Amino acid sequence: MRLLVLALALAAAGLPGTADAGSSACRPGDGACIAFAEGKAGKLPKRGGERQPVMIGAAVHMLTPWQAERERRCLAIAGWAEARGDGPEAMAAVMWVLANRASSDAHPETPCKALVAAAQFEPFTQKARKVPKPARKPGSTGRANAAADTDPTAEARRIAADLRRQARVIAAGGMPSWPRARLAPDRTMLDTARAIAWNLNDDDLPDPTRRALLFYSPPVQARLGRATPAWAEPAARTVSIGDHTFFRDRPVFRPAAPQVAEAPE
């Protein structure tokens, strides 16, 4: 895991573009992974069709091609939304928590359903806020203020609103669209998140969280003036990655064998 994540981090840090940074996580010649990582998979699969086993995290899900695309998008968007500032390993860890929740005894479902469950993943449950457009100067066509479109604070608010809209699409059973990141680092991390989501299983990217089902960011919690969550007991802590700390739930997650779950149409 750490060797592949290190390669991802080096690619993301060393390349100005976004496509190579993401596709570098794919095996050579794996065209499907490369296309997904670069966001160039072409037309979406049609709904319906034959279900095939897809390994997501530690569980096998029986999915149609359309459903497999949807679940991988949920993984990638979740990791990117929660941890893009912390790098590839933190994004992978967040995705693993989502996959673990989907395949645990307490939350038997799919990653997309786990993502939009009430009061679970904050970027997808918080109220969307309207981002005001930057004021134009008299006589301006708007191009002179183009730099305002990439103001980090305004961009963060815009992304937050977009994620909430995507949450409504996911909750309704639809296919989420990719976030429209305007800042270069965000675009790079989105490609990397897509590649991680494609390879998220114990064979390719083993779980760095030790089967955690919960996480939070202590620095963010402190910045927002919030108390430590009641469930964040020291005895339940599994690992810290970047600014995120991961925890076991109760009961401890112990999958006996790969589970098989079918997603409803």
PyRosetta script that sets phi, psi and omega in degrees:
from pyrosetta import init, pose_from_sequence

init()
pose = pose_from_sequence("MRLLVLALALAAAGLPGTADAGSSACRPGDGACIAFAEGKAGKLPKRGGERQPVMIGAAVHMLTPWQAERERRCLAIAGWAEARGDGPEAMAAVMWVLANRASSDAHPETPCKALVAAAQFEPFTQKARKVPKPARKPGSTGRANAAADTDPTAEARRIAADLRRQARVIAAGGMPSWPRARLAPDRTMLDTARAIAWNLNDDDLPDPTRRALLFYSPPVQARLGRATPAWAEPAARTVSIGDHTFFRDRPVFRPAAPQVAEAPE")
pose.set_psi(1, -51.3)
pose.set_omega(1, -174.3)
pose.set_phi(2, -67.0)
pose.set_psi(2, -32.0)
pose.set_omega(2, 178.1)
pose.set_phi(3, -66.0)
pose.set_psi(3, -43.6)
pose.set_omega(3, 179.5)
pose.set_phi(4, -68.2)
pose.set_psi(4, -41.8)
pose.set_omega(4, 178.6)
pose.set_phi(5, -63.9)
pose.set_psi(5, -37.5)
pose.set_omega(5, 176.5)
pose.set_phi(6, -61.9)
pose.set_psi(6, -41.8)
pose.set_omega(6, 177.4)
pose.set_phi(7, -62.1)
pose.set_psi(7, -39.8)
pose.set_omega(7, 177.2)
pose.set_phi(8, -62.4)
pose.set_psi(8, -44.1)
pose.set_omega(8, -178.3)
pose.set_phi(9, -64.5)
pose.set_psi(9, -42.0)
pose.set_omega(9, 179.4)
pose.set_phi(10, -65.4)
pose.set_psi(10, -40.2)
pose.set_omega(10, 179.1)
pose.set_phi(11, -64.3)
pose.set_psi(11, -44.0)
pose.set_omega(11, -178.6)
pose.set_phi(12, -65.6)
pose.set_psi(12, -35.6)
pose.set_omega(12, -177.0)
pose.set_phi(13, -80.3)
pose.set_psi(13, -27.7)
pose.set_omega(13, -170.6)
pose.set_phi(14, -99.7)
pose.set_psi(14, -7.6)
pose.set_omega(14, -175.8)
pose.set_phi(15, -117.3)
pose.set_psi(15, 133.8)
pose.set_omega(15, -179.2)
pose.set_phi(16, -73.2)
pose.set_psi(16, -28.5)
pose.set_omega(16, -178.6)
pose.set_phi(17, -82.6)
pose.set_psi(17, -176.2)
pose.set_omega(17, -178.8)
pose.set_phi(18, -110.6)
pose.set_psi(18, -33.3)
pose.set_omega(18, -172.2)
pose.set_phi(19, -65.0)
pose.set_psi(19, -49.5)
pose.set_omega(19, -177.1)
pose.set_phi(20, -62.9)
pose.set_psi(20, -36.1)
pose.set_omega(20, -179.1)
pose.set_phi(21, -61.2)
pose.set_psi(21, -38.9)
pose.set_omega(21, 179.8)
pose.set_phi(22, -78.7)
pose.set_psi(22, -47.7)
pose.set_omega(22, -174.1)
pose.set_phi(23, -70.2)
pose.set_psi(23, -15.7)
pose.set_omega(23, 178.0)
pose.set_phi(24, -64.2)
pose.set_psi(24, -17.9)
pose.set_omega(24, 178.8)
pose.set_phi(25, -82.3)
pose.set_psi(25, -10.9)
pose.set_omega(25, -178.7)
pose.set_phi(26, -86.5)
pose.set_psi(26, 151.6)
pose.set_omega(26, 175.6)
pose.set_phi(27, -65.9)
pose.set_psi(27, 144.8)
pose.set_omega(27, 177.5)
pose.set_phi(28, -54.9)
pose.set_psi(28, 130.6)
pose.set_omega(28, 178.6)
pose.set_phi(29, 85.9)
pose.set_psi(29, -4.2)
pose.set_omega(29, 179.0)
pose.set_phi(30, -82.6)
pose.set_psi(30, 83.7)
pose.set_omega(30, -174.7)
pose.set_phi(31, -62.0)
pose.set_psi(31, -35.8)
pose.set_omega(31, -179.1)
pose.set_phi(32, -65.7)
pose.set_psi(32, -42.9)
pose.set_omega(32, 178.3)
pose.set_phi(33, -64.7)
pose.set_psi(33, -44.4)
pose.set_omega(33, -178.6)
pose.set_phi(34, -61.8)
pose.set_psi(34, -44.0)
pose.set_omega(34, 179.8)
pose.set_phi(35, -63.2)
pose.set_psi(35, -40.0)
pose.set_omega(35, 179.2)
pose.set_phi(36, -67.2)
pose.set_psi(36, -43.3)
pose.set_omega(36, -178.2)
pose.set_phi(37, -63.7)
pose.set_psi(37, -34.9)
pose.set_omega(37, -178.3)
pose.set_phi(38, -89.6)
pose.set_psi(38, -0.3)
pose.set_omega(38, -178.9)
pose.set_phi(39, 67.9)
pose.set_psi(39, 30.5)
pose.set_omega(39, -176.6)
pose.set_phi(40, -124.0)
pose.set_psi(40, 37.7)
pose.set_omega(40, -176.4)
pose.set_phi(41, -73.8)
pose.set_psi(41, -6.3)
pose.set_omega(41, 179.1)
pose.set_phi(42, 81.9)
pose.set_psi(42, -148.8)
pose.set_omega(42, -177.0)
pose.set_phi(43, -67.7)
pose.set_psi(43, 142.5)
pose.set_omega(43, 177.9)
pose.set_phi(44, -67.4)
pose.set_psi(44, 146.6)
pose.set_omega(44, 173.9)
pose.set_phi(45, -60.7)
pose.set_psi(45, 153.1)
pose.set_omega(45, 176.7)
pose.set_phi(46, -75.3)
pose.set_psi(46, 151.8)
pose.set_omega(46, 174.9)
pose.set_phi(47, -63.8)
pose.set_psi(47, 157.2)
pose.set_omega(47, -179.0)
pose.set_phi(48, 83.1)
pose.set_psi(48, -163.6)
pose.set_omega(48, -178.7)
pose.set_phi(49, 95.9)
pose.set_psi(49, 179.6)
pose.set_omega(49, -176.0)
pose.set_phi(50, -78.5)
pose.set_psi(50, 138.5)
pose.set_omega(50, 176.1)
pose.set_phi(51, -81.4)
pose.set_psi(51, 139.2)
pose.set_omega(51, 178.5)
pose.set_phi(52, -128.7)
pose.set_psi(52, 152.4)
pose.set_omega(52, 177.7)
pose.set_phi(53, -70.9)
pose.set_psi(53, 129.9)
pose.set_omega(53, 177.8)
pose.set_phi(54, -126.7)
pose.set_psi(54, 122.7)
pose.set_omega(54, 179.8)
pose.set_phi(55, -83.0)
pose.set_psi(55, 118.2)
pose.set_omega(55, 176.4)
pose.set_phi(56, -125.5)
pose.set_psi(56, 113.3)
pose.set_omega(56, -175.1)
pose.set_phi(57, 66.1)
pose.set_psi(57, -123.9)
pose.set_omega(57, -178.8)
pose.set_phi(58, -103.9)
pose.set_psi(58, 9.5)
pose.set_omega(58, -175.7)
pose.set_phi(59, -123.4)
pose.set_psi(59, 152.2)
pose.set_omega(59, 173.6)
pose.set_phi(60, -100.2)
pose.set_psi(60, 123.6)
pose.set_omega(60, 178.0)
pose.set_phi(61, -111.2)
pose.set_psi(61, 133.6)
pose.set_omega(61, 176.2)
pose.set_phi(62, -86.5)
pose.set_psi(62, 109.6)
pose.set_omega(62, -171.1)
pose.set_phi(63, -133.6)
pose.set_psi(63, 147.1)
pose.set_omega(63, 167.1)
pose.set_phi(64, -75.3)
pose.set_psi(64, 164.9)
pose.set_omega(64, 177.0)
pose.set_phi(65, -55.9)
pose.set_psi(65, -38.0)
pose.set_omega(65, 179.1)
pose.set_phi(66, -64.9)
pose.set_psi(66, -43.7)
pose.set_omega(66, 179.6)
pose.set_phi(67, -65.9)
pose.set_psi(67, -38.8)
pose.set_omega(67, 178.9)
pose.set_phi(68, -62.3)
pose.set_psi(68, -41.1)
pose.set_omega(68, 176.5)
pose.set_phi(69, -61.2)
pose.set_psi(69, -43.6)
pose.set_omega(69, -178.0)
pose.set_phi(70, -64.2)
pose.set_psi(70, -45.9)
pose.set_omega(70, -177.8)
pose.set_phi(71, -65.7)
pose.set_psi(71, -39.5)
pose.set_omega(71, 178.6)
pose.set_phi(72, -67.3)
pose.set_psi(72, -35.4)
pose.set_omega(72, 176.3)
pose.set_phi(73, -64.3)
pose.set_psi(73, -41.5)
pose.set_omega(73, 178.6)
pose.set_phi(74, -61.4)
pose.set_psi(74, -43.1)
pose.set_omega(74, 178.3)
pose.set_phi(75, -59.9)
pose.set_psi(75, -50.7)
pose.set_omega(75, -175.6)
pose.set_phi(76, -63.5)
pose.set_psi(76, -45.1)
pose.set_omega(76, -178.3)
pose.set_phi(77, -65.3)
pose.set_psi(77, -39.0)
pose.set_omega(77, 179.6)
pose.set_phi(78, -63.9)
pose.set_psi(78, -48.6)
pose.set_omega(78, 179.9)
pose.set_phi(79, -61.4)
pose.set_psi(79, -41.7)
pose.set_omega(79, -180.0)
pose.set_phi(80, -66.4)
pose.set_psi(80, -44.5)
pose.set_omega(80, -177.1)
pose.set_phi(81, -64.7)
pose.set_psi(81, -39.7)
pose.set_omega(81, -173.5)
pose.set_phi(82, -86.3)
pose.set_psi(82, -29.1)
pose.set_omega(82, -167.0)
pose.set_phi(83, -143.4)
pose.set_psi(83, 20.8)
pose.set_omega(83, -177.8)
pose.set_phi(84, -62.4)
pose.set_psi(84, -28.3)
pose.set_omega(84, 179.0)
pose.set_phi(85, -75.1)
pose.set_psi(85, -13.5)
pose.set_omega(85, -178.0)
pose.set_phi(86, -99.7)
pose.set_psi(86, -7.8)
pose.set_omega(86, 175.9)
pose.set_phi(87, 99.6)
pose.set_psi(87, 178.4)
pose.set_omega(87, -172.8)
pose.set_phi(88, -59.7)
pose.set_psi(88, -43.9)
pose.set_omega(88, -175.8)
pose.set_phi(89, -65.5)
pose.set_psi(89, -38.1)
pose.set_omega(89, 177.8)
pose.set_phi(90, -67.6)
pose.set_psi(90, -39.6)
pose.set_omega(90, 177.2)
pose.set_phi(91, -62.9)
pose.set_psi(91, -42.7)
pose.set_omega(91, 177.8)
pose.set_phi(92, -61.6)
pose.set_psi(92, -39.4)
pose.set_omega(92, -179.3)
pose.set_phi(93, -64.0)
pose.set_psi(93, -42.2)
pose.set_omega(93, 177.8)
pose.set_phi(94, -63.0)
pose.set_psi(94, -42.5)
pose.set_omega(94, 178.1)
pose.set_phi(95, -61.6)
pose.set_psi(95, -38.2)
pose.set_omega(95, 178.8)
pose.set_phi(96, -65.0)
pose.set_psi(96, -38.5)
pose.set_omega(96, 176.3)
pose.set_phi(97, -60.2)
pose.set_psi(97, -43.7)
pose.set_omega(97, 179.2)
pose.set_phi(98, -62.4)
pose.set_psi(98, -45.1)
pose.set_omega(98, 178.8)
pose.set_phi(99, -64.8)
pose.set_psi(99, -39.9)
pose.set_omega(99, 179.1)
pose.set_phi(100, -63.9)
pose.set_psi(100, -41.4)
pose.set_omega(100, 178.7)
pose.set_phi(101, -63.3)
pose.set_psi(101, -40.2)
pose.set_omega(101, -178.7)
pose.set_phi(102, -65.7)
pose.set_psi(102, -27.0)
pose.set_omega(102, -175.5)
pose.set_phi(103, -111.1)
pose.set_psi(103, 10.8)
pose.set_omega(103, 179.9)
pose.set_phi(104, -86.2)
pose.set_psi(104, 162.1)
pose.set_omega(104, 178.4)
pose.set_phi(105, -64.2)
pose.set_psi(105, -32.4)
pose.set_omega(105, -176.7)
pose.set_phi(106, -77.9)
pose.set_psi(106, -25.6)
pose.set_omega(106, -175.4)
pose.set_phi(107, -134.7)
pose.set_psi(107, 59.4)
pose.set_omega(107, -177.3)
pose.set_phi(108, -73.2)
pose.set_psi(108, 104.5)
pose.set_omega(108, -178.4)
pose.set_phi(109, -161.2)
pose.set_psi(109, -148.7)
pose.set_omega(109, 176.2)
pose.set_phi(110, -117.6)
pose.set_psi(110, 161.8)
pose.set_omega(110, 179.3)
pose.set_phi(111, -54.8)
pose.set_psi(111, -40.3)
pose.set_omega(111, -179.2)
pose.set_phi(112, -63.1)
pose.set_psi(112, -42.3)
pose.set_omega(112, 178.9)
pose.set_phi(113, -66.6)
pose.set_psi(113, -39.8)
pose.set_omega(113, 178.7)
pose.set_phi(114, -64.3)
pose.set_psi(114, -34.2)
pose.set_omega(114, -176.3)
pose.set_phi(115, -64.6)
pose.set_psi(115, -40.3)
pose.set_omega(115, -174.3)
pose.set_phi(116, -101.7)
pose.set_psi(116, 11.7)
pose.set_omega(116, 174.7)
pose.set_phi(117, -61.7)
pose.set_psi(117, 148.2)
pose.set_omega(117, -174.3)
pose.set_phi(118, -58.3)
pose.set_psi(118, 132.0)
pose.set_omega(118, 172.1)
pose.set_phi(119, 58.2)
pose.set_psi(119, 38.1)
pose.set_omega(119, -180.0)
pose.set_phi(120, -111.3)
pose.set_psi(120, -66.3)
pose.set_omega(120, -178.5)
pose.set_phi(121, -107.1)
pose.set_psi(121, 105.3)
pose.set_omega(121, -167.7)
pose.set_phi(122, -55.7)
pose.set_psi(122, -42.4)
pose.set_omega(122, -179.4)
pose.set_phi(123, -59.1)
pose.set_psi(123, -18.9)
pose.set_omega(123, -177.1)
pose.set_phi(124, -105.7)
pose.set_psi(124, 3.0)
pose.set_omega(124, 178.3)
pose.set_phi(125, -124.4)
pose.set_psi(125, -13.6)
pose.set_omega(125, -179.7)
pose.set_phi(126, -74.7)
pose.set_psi(126, 155.7)
pose.set_omega(126, -179.2)
pose.set_phi(127, -69.8)
pose.set_psi(127, 131.2)
pose.set_omega(127, 179.1)
pose.set_phi(128, -69.3)
pose.set_psi(128, 137.2)
pose.set_omega(128, 178.7)
pose.set_phi(129, -110.4)
pose.set_psi(129, 138.5)
pose.set_omega(129, 179.2)
pose.set_phi(130, -72.6)
pose.set_psi(130, 129.8)
pose.set_omega(130, 179.9)
pose.set_phi(131, -95.8)
pose.set_psi(131, 118.2)
pose.set_omega(131, -178.9)
pose.set_phi(132, -67.3)
pose.set_psi(132, 143.2)
pose.set_omega(132, 177.1)
pose.set_phi(133, -74.5)
pose.set_psi(133, 145.7)
pose.set_omega(133, 179.0)
pose.set_phi(134, -63.8)
pose.set_psi(134, 139.9)
pose.set_omega(134, -178.7)
pose.set_phi(135, -67.7)
pose.set_psi(135, 138.1)
pose.set_omega(135, 177.5)
pose.set_phi(136, -89.4)
pose.set_psi(136, 146.2)
pose.set_omega(136, 174.9)
pose.set_phi(137, -76.1)
pose.set_psi(137, 150.2)
pose.set_omega(137, 179.6)
pose.set_phi(138, -53.4)
pose.set_psi(138, 131.1)
pose.set_omega(138, 178.2)
pose.set_phi(139, 79.3)
pose.set_psi(139, 1.1)
pose.set_omega(139, -178.4)
pose.set_phi(140, -83.6)
pose.set_psi(140, 146.9)
pose.set_omega(140, 175.0)
pose.set_phi(141, -86.7)
pose.set_psi(141, -6.5)
pose.set_omega(141, -178.3)
pose.set_phi(142, 104.7)
pose.set_psi(142, -22.0)
pose.set_omega(142, -177.9)
pose.set_phi(143, -68.1)
pose.set_psi(143, -31.6)
pose.set_omega(143, -179.1)
pose.set_phi(144, -66.5)
pose.set_psi(144, -21.9)
pose.set_omega(144, 180.0)
pose.set_phi(145, -100.6)
pose.set_psi(145, 18.5)
pose.set_omega(145, -177.3)
pose.set_phi(146, -59.8)
pose.set_psi(146, -31.1)
pose.set_omega(146, -179.5)
pose.set_phi(147, -62.6)
pose.set_psi(147, -25.9)
pose.set_omega(147, 179.7)
pose.set_phi(148, -65.6)
pose.set_psi(148, -24.6)
pose.set_omega(148, 179.2)
pose.set_phi(149, -66.0)
pose.set_psi(149, -21.2)
pose.set_omega(149, -178.7)
pose.set_phi(150, -113.1)
pose.set_psi(150, 21.8)
pose.set_omega(150, 171.7)
pose.set_phi(151, -64.5)
pose.set_psi(151, 125.2)
pose.set_omega(151, -174.0)
pose.set_phi(152, -56.6)
pose.set_psi(152, -40.2)
pose.set_omega(152, -178.2)
pose.set_phi(153, -67.8)
pose.set_psi(153, -47.5)
pose.set_omega(153, 178.2)
pose.set_phi(154, -64.2)
pose.set_psi(154, -36.9)
pose.set_omega(154, 179.5)
pose.set_phi(155, -65.4)
pose.set_psi(155, -40.1)
pose.set_omega(155, 178.8)
pose.set_phi(156, -62.6)
pose.set_psi(156, -41.0)
pose.set_omega(156, 178.4)
pose.set_phi(157, -67.1)
pose.set_psi(157, -40.3)
pose.set_omega(157, 179.5)
pose.set_phi(158, -63.6)
pose.set_psi(158, -43.4)
pose.set_omega(158, 179.2)
pose.set_phi(159, -63.6)
pose.set_psi(159, -41.7)
pose.set_omega(159, 179.5)
pose.set_phi(160, -58.9)
pose.set_psi(160, -43.2)
pose.set_omega(160, 178.7)
pose.set_phi(161, -66.1)
pose.set_psi(161, -39.7)
pose.set_omega(161, 179.8)
pose.set_phi(162, -64.9)
pose.set_psi(162, -41.1)
pose.set_omega(162, 179.2)
pose.set_phi(163, -63.0)
pose.set_psi(163, -38.2)
pose.set_omega(163, 179.0)
pose.set_phi(164, -66.3)
pose.set_psi(164, -37.4)
pose.set_omega(164, 176.0)
pose.set_phi(165, -64.2)
pose.set_psi(165, -41.9)
pose.set_omega(165, 178.7)
pose.set_phi(166, -63.8)
pose.set_psi(166, -34.5)
pose.set_omega(166, 178.2)
pose.set_phi(167, -60.4)
pose.set_psi(167, -38.1)
pose.set_omega(167, 178.4)
pose.set_phi(168, -66.9)
pose.set_psi(168, -37.1)
pose.set_omega(168, 177.3)
pose.set_phi(169, -63.9)
pose.set_psi(169, -45.9)
pose.set_omega(169, -179.4)
pose.set_phi(170, -63.1)
pose.set_psi(170, -45.6)
pose.set_omega(170, -178.8)
pose.set_phi(171, -61.7)
pose.set_psi(171, -29.4)
pose.set_omega(171, 179.4)
pose.set_phi(172, -84.1)
pose.set_psi(172, 0.0)
pose.set_omega(172, 179.0)
pose.set_phi(173, 89.6)
pose.set_psi(173, 11.0)
pose.set_omega(173, -178.0)
pose.set_phi(174, -91.1)
pose.set_psi(174, 179.8)
pose.set_omega(174, 179.8)
pose.set_phi(175, -93.3)
pose.set_psi(175, 118.6)
pose.set_omega(175, 178.8)
pose.set_phi(176, -70.5)
pose.set_psi(176, 146.8)
pose.set_omega(176, 174.5)
pose.set_phi(177, -91.8)
pose.set_psi(177, 161.0)
pose.set_omega(177, -178.7)
pose.set_phi(178, -73.9)
pose.set_psi(178, 141.7)
pose.set_omega(178, 175.8)
pose.set_phi(179, -58.1)
pose.set_psi(179, 143.7)
pose.set_omega(179, 178.3)
pose.set_phi(180, -95.2)
pose.set_psi(180, 82.2)
pose.set_omega(180, -177.8)
pose.set_phi(181, -75.5)
pose.set_psi(181, 131.8)
pose.set_omega(181, -179.1)
pose.set_phi(182, -100.6)
pose.set_psi(182, -22.0)
pose.set_omega(182, 179.7)
pose.set_phi(183, -89.3)
pose.set_psi(183, 137.2)
pose.set_omega(183, -176.1)
pose.set_phi(184, -56.1)
pose.set_psi(184, -45.3)
pose.set_omega(184, 179.0)
pose.set_phi(185, -60.8)
pose.set_psi(185, -36.1)
pose.set_omega(185, 178.3)
pose.set_phi(186, -66.7)
pose.set_psi(186, -39.3)
pose.set_omega(186, 179.0)
pose.set_phi(187, -65.5)
pose.set_psi(187, -40.9)
pose.set_omega(187, 178.7)
pose.set_phi(188, -61.9)
pose.set_psi(188, -46.0)
pose.set_omega(188, -179.1)
pose.set_phi(189, -67.5)
pose.set_psi(189, -28.9)
pose.set_omega(189, 178.0)
pose.set_phi(190, -67.2)
pose.set_psi(190, -43.6)
pose.set_omega(190, 176.9)
pose.set_phi(191, -62.1)
pose.set_psi(191, -41.4)
pose.set_omega(191, 179.0)
pose.set_phi(192, -64.5)
pose.set_psi(192, -41.4)
pose.set_omega(192, 178.9)
pose.set_phi(193, -61.7)
pose.set_psi(193, -38.0)
pose.set_omega(193, 179.5)
pose.set_phi(194, -64.7)
pose.set_psi(194, -41.3)
pose.set_omega(194, 178.9)
pose.set_phi(195, -65.3)
pose.set_psi(195, -39.6)
pose.set_omega(195, 178.2)
pose.set_phi(196, -63.3)
pose.set_psi(196, -45.1)
pose.set_omega(196, -179.0)
pose.set_phi(197, -60.2)
pose.set_psi(197, -38.3)
pose.set_omega(197, -179.9)
pose.set_phi(198, -63.0)
pose.set_psi(198, -35.5)
pose.set_omega(198, -174.5)
pose.set_phi(199, -103.1)
pose.set_psi(199, 16.4)
pose.set_omega(199, -173.1)
pose.set_phi(200, -78.3)
pose.set_psi(200, 89.1)
pose.set_omega(200, 172.6)
pose.set_phi(201, -158.7)
pose.set_psi(201, 166.3)
pose.set_omega(201, -172.6)
pose.set_phi(202, -64.8)
pose.set_psi(202, -25.5)
pose.set_omega(202, 179.8)
pose.set_phi(203, -74.4)
pose.set_psi(203, -40.6)
pose.set_omega(203, -175.7)
pose.set_phi(204, -95.1)
pose.set_psi(204, -43.0)
pose.set_omega(204, -177.0)
pose.set_phi(205, -136.5)
pose.set_psi(205, 80.5)
pose.set_omega(205, -179.2)
pose.set_phi(206, -55.6)
pose.set_psi(206, 150.3)
pose.set_omega(206, -174.5)
pose.set_phi(207, -66.4)
pose.set_psi(207, 114.4)
pose.set_omega(207, 178.2)
pose.set_phi(208, -81.6)
pose.set_psi(208, -8.3)
pose.set_omega(208, -176.0)
pose.set_phi(209, -91.0)
pose.set_psi(209, -4.5)
pose.set_omega(209, -176.9)
pose.set_phi(210, 61.1)
pose.set_psi(210, 46.8)
pose.set_omega(210, 176.1)
pose.set_phi(211, 64.1)
pose.set_psi(211, 37.3)
pose.set_omega(211, 177.5)
pose.set_phi(212, -68.9)
pose.set_psi(212, 150.6)
pose.set_omega(212, 176.3)
pose.set_phi(213, -117.6)
pose.set_psi(213, -7.4)
pose.set_omega(213, -176.5)
pose.set_phi(214, -138.5)
pose.set_psi(214, 152.4)
pose.set_omega(214, 173.9)
pose.set_phi(215, -158.6)
pose.set_psi(215, 161.3)
pose.set_omega(215, 169.8)
pose.set_phi(216, -157.7)
pose.set_psi(216, 167.9)
pose.set_omega(216, -179.7)
pose.set_phi(217, -108.6)
pose.set_psi(217, 106.1)
pose.set_omega(217, 179.1)
pose.set_phi(218, -55.1)
pose.set_psi(218, -42.6)
pose.set_omega(218, 179.1)
pose.set_phi(219, -62.0)
pose.set_psi(219, -40.5)
pose.set_omega(219, 179.2)
pose.set_phi(220, -67.5)
pose.set_psi(220, -41.6)
pose.set_omega(220, 179.3)
pose.set_phi(221, -58.9)
pose.set_psi(221, -43.4)
pose.set_omega(221, 179.6)
pose.set_phi(222, -67.7)
pose.set_psi(222, -40.2)
pose.set_omega(222, -179.2)
pose.set_phi(223, -63.3)
pose.set_psi(223, -32.5)
pose.set_omega(223, 179.8)
pose.set_phi(224, -88.3)
pose.set_psi(224, 0.9)
pose.set_omega(224, 179.3)
pose.set_phi(225, 71.4)
pose.set_psi(225, 28.3)
pose.set_omega(225, -178.3)
pose.set_phi(226, -99.4)
pose.set_psi(226, 151.3)
pose.set_omega(226, 176.6)
pose.set_phi(227, -78.0)
pose.set_psi(227, 160.4)
pose.set_omega(227, 175.2)
pose.set_phi(228, -61.8)
pose.set_psi(228, 134.3)
pose.set_omega(228, 179.8)
pose.set_phi(229, -56.3)
pose.set_psi(229, 145.7)
pose.set_omega(229, -177.2)
pose.set_phi(230, -62.6)
pose.set_psi(230, -28.1)
pose.set_omega(230, -177.3)
pose.set_phi(231, -82.8)
pose.set_psi(231, -7.0)
pose.set_omega(231, -175.3)
pose.set_phi(232, -83.5)
pose.set_psi(232, 62.7)
pose.set_omega(232, -180.0)
pose.set_phi(233, -79.8)
pose.set_psi(233, 139.5)
pose.set_omega(233, 179.5)
pose.set_phi(234, -53.8)
pose.set_psi(234, -35.2)
pose.set_omega(234, -178.0)
pose.set_phi(235, -69.0)
pose.set_psi(235, -22.0)
pose.set_omega(235, -178.4)
pose.set_phi(236, -93.5)
pose.set_psi(236, -7.1)
pose.set_omega(236, -177.7)
pose.set_phi(237, -66.9)
pose.set_psi(237, 137.1)
pose.set_omega(237, 178.1)
pose.set_phi(238, -107.6)
pose.set_psi(238, -43.8)
pose.set_omega(238, -176.1)
pose.set_phi(239, -168.4)
pose.set_psi(239, 157.8)
pose.set_omega(239, 170.1)
pose.set_phi(240, -116.7)
pose.set_psi(240, 133.2)
pose.set_omega(240, 179.4)
pose.set_phi(241, -132.9)
pose.set_psi(241, 116.8)
pose.set_omega(241, -174.5)
pose.set_phi(242, 62.6)
pose.set_psi(242, -132.5)
pose.set_omega(242, 179.2)
pose.set_phi(243, -90.6)
pose.set_psi(243, 5.9)
pose.set_omega(243, -175.6)
pose.set_phi(244, -107.0)
pose.set_psi(244, 140.6)
pose.set_omega(244, 176.6)
pose.set_phi(245, -118.5)
pose.set_psi(245, 136.8)
pose.set_omega(245, -171.6)
pose.set_phi(246, -114.5)
pose.set_psi(246, 148.1)
pose.set_omega(246, -173.0)
pose.set_phi(247, -139.5)
pose.set_psi(247, 150.2)
pose.set_omega(247, 169.6)
pose.set_phi(248, -77.0)
pose.set_psi(248, 154.2)
pose.set_omega(248, 173.5)
pose.set_phi(249, -93.4)
pose.set_psi(249, -176.3)
pose.set_omega(249, 172.1)
pose.set_phi(250, -116.6)
pose.set_psi(250, 122.8)
pose.set_omega(250, 1.6)
pose.set_phi(251, -77.5)
pose.set_psi(251, 167.2)
pose.set_omega(251, 179.3)
pose.set_phi(252, -61.3)
pose.set_psi(252, 136.4)
pose.set_omega(252, -178.6)
pose.set_phi(253, -73.1)
pose.set_psi(253, 115.7)
pose.set_omega(253, 179.3)
pose.set_phi(254, -136.4)
pose.set_psi(254, 85.1)
pose.set_omega(254, 178.2)
pose.set_phi(255, -68.6)
pose.set_psi(255, 126.2)
pose.set_omega(255, -178.6)
pose.set_phi(256, -74.0)
pose.set_psi(256, -35.1)
pose.set_omega(256, -178.2)
pose.set_phi(257, -160.0)
pose.set_psi(257, 163.4)
pose.set_omega(257, 176.3)
pose.set_phi(258, -52.5)
pose.set_psi(258, 128.4)
pose.set_omega(258, -178.8)
pose.set_phi(259, -92.7)
pose.set_psi(259, 153.7)
pose.set_omega(259, 179.0)
pose.set_phi(260, -117.0)
pose.set_psi(260, 122.1)
pose.set_omega(260, -179.9)
pose.set_phi(261, -130.6)
pose.set_psi(261, 140.3)
pose.set_omega(261, 178.3)
pose.set_phi(262, -105.8)
pose.set_psi(262, 131.1)
pose.set_omega(262, 177.7)
pose.set_phi(263, -86.1)
pose.set_psi(263, 136.5)
pose.set_omega(263, 177.6)
pose.set_phi(264, -69.8)
pose.set_psi(264, 153.1)
pose.set_omega(264, 176.2)
pose.set_phi(265, -70.2)
pose.dump_pdb("model.pdb")
